[in-house]
């Protein structure tokens, strides 16, 4: 009888129940909220479902030594997590993004690239705020990149500068990417007048196949010669775009923007979610990171819209830019461009801003990678 009781006690010790805490329950609750928002609200479901489910997996408590947890060296989850920790997954994501992105709007209106550059103030604004709050320079740089509204870039930079903060930074970045329509719309309305919202912009000019092929090559040279440390992201972004636009590598482009990016998205979302173990995630620093992430999105949207308003002071009538596309300078493609379109049509159903907004939107992708390269070169 005593042997049976000992066996039962041993079995009970190996279950999750004796190790379960309210912190684990809270993180599982967060995971369920992510899944709810993805399914019910359809907010970035391709990201929030894997991250939310990963949060649940990562917060099933267990005895150490079972070689199962994501932080236990050699476990399956730990091996998959190396793609995040070592920064392998983000360049592959950028390859897929390049293969699915049409840069025609930017090529036809290169001046709108300045809006994408202005929106990167969210990165450097959050960086300065993080320094003020006492974060080390490398931690502040990793936190600041959240303002670029680019999850893979945030993961890549935090893996190099502050791996211990990667879970909070990645979850914060993806959370606010999903909340782009909620965060940006009030700021856009606050900063613009009714007359500005009604400004109509001409449709982008047609772009030739030759221009589309030349752009990724020239773009690569111009950006990486200035910021070589951004090469892993920028190189893969422009390579993926060349696969798409060359016309002779269709199978490779379809693989990059289809099966490959889907697999990597699953792995990056699931492992980032698993990394949010309660004992490592529920800290004061994590709370500050989430606050700074929100502020960085606000700053990025504010400066993007404000930059267009100031620019319009120097433009002739007929050449003015609708400030509602200023929000699209962040790297959340194509969500922030869709916000420009939706808000614009609220005030004039015939005013279509989507194609114009795509120019600063894709410029924001490039800009966030360049900003990450700059921070890495100074802080790495």
N, C-alpha and C positions, 0 to 999 in steps of 0.2 A: 504493500500500500504506500509506504514511504517513497519507494522508487517511482511509483506513478505520480505522486504529488511533486517530487523533484523534477520529473520530466515536464509536468504541466507548468511548474514555475519557470523552468528554463524556456519552454515554448512562449510563455507570456512575456518573458524578458526580451525575446527576439521580435515580438510584434511591435507595432508603432504606438500602441496605447500607453504604455508606461512612460514613453518619451515625448508624448504629445503635450504641447503648451498652447497658450492662447495666441502666442506669436505665430505659430504654425497655422492656427485656425484663421488668423487675420490674413496671412498671405494667400491661403487657399481661397478666402473670400475675395481678395483682389483678383485672383485668377478667374473666378466665376464672373466677376464684374467685366473683365476684359472680354470673356466669351459672350456675355450678354450683349455688350455694346457692338461686338462684331456681328452677331446673329440678328439681333433685334433692330439695331440702328444702321447696320452695314457700314460701320466706321472701320476702314482698313482691315477687312476680315482676313485677308491673306497674311497679315502680320499679327493681329490681335488674337486670333484663334490659336496659332502655335505658341505665342508667348503666354497666353492665359493658361493653356493646358500644361505648358512647361512649368508655370508657377505652381500648379497643383502637384506635378510630379516631384519638383524640387523641394516641396515642403511636406512630403511624407517622411516623418522622422524615423530614423533607424539607428541601430547600434553601429558604432564605428568598427571598421575592420571587415565588414561584409563585402567590401570592394564593389559597391553599387552606386554610391553617391557621386555627384558631379565633381566634387573636390577631392575624391579619393584617387590617387595616382594609379593609372592603369585600368580603371573601370571603363565600361563602354561609353557612358555619358561623358567621362573625363576625356576620353579620346576624341569624341565628337566635338567637345568644347574647345579643343585645341584650335579648331578653325576660327573660333572667335578670339581666343586668348592670343594666338600668334598672328592674327590679322589675315588669315587666308581667305575667309569668306567674302569680306567686303569688295576686294578687287573682282571677284567672280560675279558679284551682284552688279558692279559697275560695267562689266563686260555685257551682261544681259541688258542693262539700262541703255547702253550705247546702241545695242542691236535693235532696240524697240523705239528709240527716240528719233523723231524727225526734226532736224535742225533748220528746216527751210524757213520758218518764221524768223529765226535769228539771223540767218544768212541774208534774208531780204531786208531786214531792218537792224543792221548792226548797232545803230545808236542805242537801241533798247537794252543792249548789254550793260549799259551804265546803271540801269535800274537794278539788275541782278547784283552788281557790285555794291550799290548803296545798301541793299538789304543785308549784306554781310556785316553791317554794323551791329546786328544782333549778336554776332559771334564775339566781336571785340568788346561790346558793351557788357555782355555777361562775363567775359574774361576779367574786366576791370572790377566788376562787382564781386566776383568770387575772390579776387585778391583782397578786396576791402574786408570781406567777411573772414579772412584768415586762412584761406586755402593756399597751399604752396603753388608756385607758378606753374608747375607741370600739371597739377590737379585743376587749376583755374583754366588752363588751356583746353584740357579735355572736357571740362564742363561747358566752356564757352561754345564749343562746336555744336552743341544742341541747337543754338540759334540758327544754324544753317538748315534746319528742318530736313536733315538727311541722316537716317538711321545707320546705314553702312559706314558713312564717313565718321559718325560719332563713335562707332565700335572700333573702326580702324585706328583713330587717333587715341582713344582711351586705352586701347591695347598697348600702345607704345608709350604713353605718358603716365597713365594712372590705372593700371590693370585692376587694382583693388576697388576702384569705383566704377568699373565697367558695367556691372549689373544695373546700378541705379541710373547711370548715364544712358545706357541703351534703352531701358524701359521708359525713362523720361522722354527721350527723343521720339520713340515710336508712339508713345501716348499722345504727345502734343501734335505729332503728324496727323493722328486720327482726329484730333480736335481742331484742325485748321479752320473749318467753316465756322466753328463756334467762337474761336479766338479772334479771327481776322475781321469778320463782318462789322462788329461794333466799332473797331478802330477806323475802318474805312469810312463808315458813315460819319464818325465824329470829325474826321479831318477834311472831308470834302463838302462842297456846297452842291445844291441841286443842279446848278448850271454846269458845274464841273462833271457831275455824273452823267450828263447828257451829251458830253463831247463825243462826236463820232470820228472814228479813225478809218482811213482807207484800208482796204484789204491788202495783205502783204502781196508783193509782186511774185509771179511765178519764178521758181528757181530751177536752173538747168541741172541735168545730171552731172555735168562736169564740175559745177560749183559744189554739189553735194559730195563728190569724191575728193575734191581738193580740200574742203573744210576740215575734216578730221586730221589730215596730215599737217596743215598749217596750224590748226588749233593745238595739236600736240607739241609742235616745235615752239610756238609762242609761249605756251604755258610752262612746259617742263624745262625750257632753257632758263626761264626766270626762277622757277621753283622746282628744282630737281627732286626734292623730297616728296613732291606730290605725284611722282611717276607711277607708283603702283595703282593709284586710282585713275588718274588722268590717262595713263597709257592704255589701260583696259577699256575705259569709256570710249576713247576715240578709235581704238581698234575694233570694238564692237560696232561702232557706227560705220566704219569703213566696210566691215563685213556686210552690213545692211545695204549700203549705198553703191558698192562696187558692181552689183548686179551679177557677179560670177561666183559668189560664195553663198548662195541662198541657203543651202543646207546647213552651213555653219552658223549663219545668222539665225535661222529658225531654231537650231539647237540651243544657241546662246540665249535667245529671248523666250524660249519655251521650256523644254524639259530641264535644262541646266539651271536656269534661274529659279524654277519652281523647286527643285531639289535643295538648292542652297538656301532659299527662303525658308523652307521647312526646317532645315538644320539650324539656321541662325536664329529663327524665332523660338524653336523648342529649347535649344541650349541656353539662350539668353534668359528665357523664362525659368529654366531649371537653376540658373545661377543665383536666383533671388531667394536663397535660403534665408529663413527668418533671422538666424543668428548673425548673418553677414549683411542683410539688407535693411533690417529695421534699426537704423542708427540715426543720430542727429544729422550726420552728413548727408544721408539719403534724402531727408526732408528738405535740407537746404538746396540740394541739387534739383529737386522737383520745383522748388520755388524759383530758383535761378533759371531753370528751363522755361518756365512760363514767362518770366520777365524777358528772356532772350527772344522769344517769339514775338512778344509785344514790341520790343525795340526794333526787330527786323521789319515787321509790318509798318511800324510808325515811320521809320526812315525811308522805306521804299515809297510809300505814298507821299511823304513830305518832299522827297527828292523830285518827284514828278511835278508837284505843285510849284516848287521853286524854279525848276527847269522851264515850265510853261511861261514864266515871266519874261523869258528871253526869246520865246518862239512867236512867230507871226501867226495871225489867225489862219486857220486851215491846216497848220502844221502842229497844233497843240496836241498833247497826249492826254488821254483820259486818266486821271489819277487813280481810278479804280484798278488799273493794272499794276500799280505800284506794289501791291501786296504779293504779286506773283514772283517777286524777286527771290523769295525763299525757294529752297530746293525740293519742296513737296510736289513732285510732278505726277499727274497733272492737276492734283486737287486744288492748289492755290489758284491756278489759272481758271478752273471751273468756278471758284468763288467769285473771281472778277466777272465772269460771264453772268452768273446768277444775279449778283447784286446790280450789275448794269441793266439787266433786263427787267428788274423790279421797277426801274424808273423809266425805261423805254424798251418795250418788248421787241422792238426792231433793231436795237443797238447790240450787235454781236461783237463781244470783245475777246472771245476765246482765242482766236488765232493770233491776235496782237499780244495777248497775255502770255501765250506760249513762248514768245521770244525772251522776255525776262525770266520766265520760269526755267527754261533749259539753260539760260545763262547762270541762273542760281545754282544749278547742278555743278557747272564748271567752277563757279565762284566759291562754293563751299569746299570743293576739293583743293582749290588753290589756297584758300584760307587755312585748311588743314595742313597743307604743305609748309606754309609760312610758320605756323605755330610749331610744327614738328622740327623745322630747321633751327628755330630759336630755343626751343625748350627740350628737345629730344636728347 
